[in-house]
Structure formats: structure tokens, C-alpha cells
Amino acid sequence: MEKQNKKILLVEDDPNFGTVLKDYLTMNDYDVIHAKNGMEGFEKFKKDHFDLCILDVMMPYKDGFTLAKEIREKNQEVPIIFLTAKAMKEDVLKGYKIGADDYLNKPFDSEVLLMKIKAIMQRKSTESLGDSKQFDFKFGDFQLNAKLRYLTYREEKPIKLSPKENDLLRLLALHKNDLMPRELALTKIWRDDNYFTSRSMDVYIAKLRKYLSVDPQVEIINIHGEGFRLVVKDETEL
């Protein structure tokens, strides 16, 4: 299954800077729509779905703050990052009051922006999964009842999972045949992302692999440096 790139609305009136930033984000696997002023930005926002908005504050026709207010009236959830050449405290506070998720002063390191985007996307992903009401899953010949923490293979006696085993397998099942980011599991289940919690998660992954090894169609694979995938082979080969 091909993973769809996240879509970003970039509203920046400096054509050179806007083009460079769009190209940089595109190179890092984001789909970027570039608008050259606030009016054009709002028209593009209304016509498409975006995972994140990057708004320059100082723009002709409609500034970034006004645009952000209009975006918030349409969508309370989409993350917004402001870009500004001014480091005025009042402007920063105004941006956060409108509903900004982050703020960057020009000039800035493009890698810092990239890290901020990834962190915001990660947090939003965690929040949306936290709201998921799905607790019953089927993959291969397994059934997972995540409320009771029972993992059942065919007609055999269910295995009672530990709380962390259960939470980790549920998270993998929610991402079935797709990447479950390592940071997402550490943040959501262990509430911390450090060396020791990461090693702890690897131990639990090994336990889950042992449980799932009886079904040749089901496998947890490691995506180096990224996370894990719960692969159900007959489904991925359809």
C-alpha cells in the first residue's frame, strides 16, 4: 500500500523564498501548494484538504493573522505555523491566541522548520489515534479484543496480554499494513521517547512477534530508523 504524502498549504508573498521553501519541503516528501498572498491562500484552503498550513505574517491584501482567523472558522484542528520577519512579543502572542501551533522568525534554518512540522504531525497523529474508538481487530487468523486484552488465534484459548503488549498491538493494528512510527508508540504508551523506553519497546515487540509467529501470514517488520509495520501478507498482496 503506497503511503500518501501529507499536504501543506504554504502562503508566502516572497516568490523566491516561497519557491525555495516549497522545493525543500517537496524534497522531504510533502505535497506543497504555494499561494502568493492571503486572499489566494484562503481560496486554495477552501478547495482542498490540508494537513498543515505555513503562513507568512506580513503579506499584501490579507495578512497572515487575518488568514489564520478565516482558516480557524473553517477548521479548528489543522495545524498552523507562522513565519515572520518581526520578533515582536505582541505579534507572537497574537499568533498563539489565534490558534498557531508554532512560530518561526526569519531567517530560519529550514531543517528546524522540518523538525517542527514532523513534531506537530506526530502530535496530531497521537491525538487522533487517542480518540479512536476501535478495540476489536482481525488480522490473519488472529482476533484482538483490546478492551479485554485478549489475543485469540483461530479456536485456541485466548492469550491474556499485558497492558503494554495490548496497547502496542492495538497501535500496530490501527496502522495495519502501514508504518507505525516509533516515536508515536513511545509518546502514547510510554509517555517518553528516550533510549531506555525505546529498548523497552523493542522487548515488547519481540514478545508480540513470538505470539504472532504461529500465523505465517502475519508479521511485524522493522522499518529502520522509522518504526514498525504489522503486515498481513494476504491483504498486502491483493
N, C-alpha and C positions, 0 to 999 in steps of 0.2 A: 504494500500500500504506500503510495507516494505521499510524503508529508507536505502539506500546503504551507507556503511561506506566510508569515504574519504580514499584514498590510498596514503601512504607515502613511498618514497624511502629513506632508511637510509643507508648511506655509512660510515662505521666506522671500522677501522682496528683492534681495540682492541676487541677481541672476547667476553670477559667477559662483558665489558661495553656495547658493541653493543647488546648482548643478553638481558641484564637487561633493557636497554632503549627500545628495541623492545617490550619486555613483558609489560613494563609500558604503552606504547602507545596503545598496543593491548587491555589492560585492560580498556583503556579510549575510546574504540570503533573506533580505527583506524586500517585499514589493512596495515600492515608494511612489506615491502620487505627489507631484510638486505643484503647488499653487503659488502665484507670484504676488498675491495680496489677500487681504482678509475677505473681501467680497467673493473672489474666486474660490477661496478656501472653503467658505460656507456652502457654496453651490456644490462643490465636489463632495463635501461631507454628507450633504443630504441625499446624494445619488448613489452612495456606496457604503459598504461596511468597513470600518477601520478598527484595528486592534490597538492603535496608539496615535496620538496627534503631537507633532512638534511645531510650536507656534512662535514665530518671531514677535516680540512685543511691539516694536516701532515699525509700523507699516502704513503706507498711504491708503486712503479710502476707508479702511476699517482696521483699528489696531488689534493686537493680539488679545488684549483683555476683553474687548467687546466681542471678538470672535469666540473666545472661550465661554463667555456667558451664553451666547447663542447655541454653542455646542452642548453645554450643560443642560439647556432647556430641552434639547432633543435626546440627550443621552447622559445619564448621571454616572455611568460606570467607565466609559472609555478613558484611559489614562492620558494626561496632558503634561507635556514638558515645555516650559517656556525658555526661549533664548533671548537674551537682552545684552545690549552694549552698555547699559547702565547698571551699576551695582547699588542703587538706592534701596535702603532698607524698606521704605514705604512701598516701592514697587514690588519687592519680594513678598511682603506681607499681603499686598493686594492680590498678587497672583495666587497665593495659597488660599486666601479667603474665597476666591472664585472657584477653587477646586483643583489647583495644579497638583500634580504628583511630584514634580521636581522642577528645578530651576538651574540654568547654566548661564554664566556670564561669558560673553565674547571678549577676547578669543578663548577658545577652549580646546582641549585635547580630544580629538574625535574618538579615541579609544575610551575616554571617560564617558562620553555620551553613549557609546555602545554598551558599556557595563551598566549604566543607569537603565537603558532600555531593557536589557536582559533581566535585571533585578526587578523592574516593575512588572514585566511579563510573567516572571516567575511567581511573584506575589499574587497577581491576578489569577493565575492558574491554580495556585493553592487555595485561594478564596472560593473559586468556582467549584473546585472538587470538594471542598469542605461543605458546600451546600448541597452536594449530590445526595439524593435520597435512595440511590440504588444499593441494595445489600445482597441481592441474590444474583449469582453469576453461574454461567455454564461455559466451560472451555474444554474441548476434547470430551473425554468421558468423566470429567470432574464436575461436581456441583459444589459451590461455595455459598454457605449461608453466613454472611458476615455479621449478622446480628447475634447469632448463637455461637459463632466462631467454629462452625462445623465444615470440614472439607471431606466430601464423600466421593469415592471412586466406584463407579458402577453400583453394584448392590452390596458392596462391602461395608463393614462397620465404619462409621464416620470417625475421622481424626479430629480431636479437640485441639484447636490451635491456641497458642499463647496470644495475649493481646497484641504484641508487636508483630508476630507472624501473621496474624489475621489482618492487621492494618496494612502491612506491607503487601500481602497478596491481594487485598481489595484494591489497593492503589494500582498494582500491576494489572489487575483485571479491568479497571476503569480505563487503562491505556492499552487494552489488548491489541496486539499486533502493531503497536506504535511505541515510540520512545517514552519511558517514564524517567524524567530527569532525576539524577542522583540527588541534586540539591532540593528538589521538591519533597522527596521522601524524608530526607534528613530534617528539613524545616517543619514538615507537617507531623511526622511521627516522633522524631527525637527532639524537636524544638531547638535544634542547634546543628550547625554544619561545621564540624572540625574533624581533625584526624581520628580521634577516638570514637566519635559517633559513626564516622564513615567505616571504620574497621568493624564496629558492632553490626552495622547494616550488612556488611559482607558475610558475617557469620549467619545472619538470618536468611540471607539469600541462599546460602549453602544448604540450610535446613529445608527451605522450600523446594529447592531443586531435588533433594532426596525424596520428599513426599511425592513430587510430580514425576519422578523417574519411571514409575510403573506405566505411564502412558507415553508411547513413542511419538504421539502427535503433539505433545505439549512440552515446551522447553523455555527456560529463562536464559536469554543470551545477554552477554555483557557488551555494551557499546562503549568502547574505550574512551574514557575521559568525559563521557556524556551521561550514561545511566544504564538502564536495563530495558529489555523488551520481553513481555510474555507472548511468545509466538505459538500460535495454534496452526500447525502446518497445513492441515486440510483447508482451513479458511484462507490462508495467505496464497494458496495455490489456485484458488477459484478464478 
